[in-house]
Amino acid sequence: MDAIMTHFDLDDAKAHGSRPWEGLSEIDQAIRDNRLMEYKIKKSWADPWGRKLTIGVLVVIAAGFSYLAGGSFGLW
């Protein structure tokens, strides 16, 4: 059988194994700086669905508090 053996597979494995995890480096830096909650809030706010969910939850909480405050003042 005339198969040509190349080192493509070995070269790819070495290249993938030696590269740093670029996606996790920012989280690792946030943990190191003890600002993981700030990182999560910024990432959630950058996501359009996360932003809509956050605003929706805050509106529901504000509506609930205003209903309770109105009830305690005898408005309804």
Secondary structure, DSSP 8 states (H G I E B T S, - for coil): ------SHHHHHHHHHHHS--HHHHHHHHHHHTT-HHHHHHHHHHHSHHHHHHHHHHHHHHHHHHHHHHHHHTT--
